[in-house]
Amino acid sequence: MESRDREKGVVIGVLADQPIPSAGFTPHTEKILYRAGLRVMGDLANLTEPEIRALPRVGRRRFSEIVEVLSEHGLTYRSRHFVTYRRRR
């Protein structure tokens, strides 16, 4: 079972601990994610859409693959709604 801590935007659960190499990505996408320092599915699910798209060599096709594999595992990328902002005083 997987859940998201709403205050921190952190994915918690068994699926989040799954290593990226066993998730079903193509070898090229696996290499891109590994070079970005992402080792488990939870690392990837904690990124927002702009953060994923900003990874080197991630275009429309790679982004679609990432979203598809995340959804196959019951995960999504982090929504902007989970980002907290500091108020000015």
Secondary structure, 3 states (H helix, E strand, C coil): CEEEECCCCEEEECHHHCEHHHCCCCHHHHHHHHHCCCCEHHHHHCCEHHHHHCCCCCCHHHHHHHHHHHHHCCCCCECHHHCCCCCCC
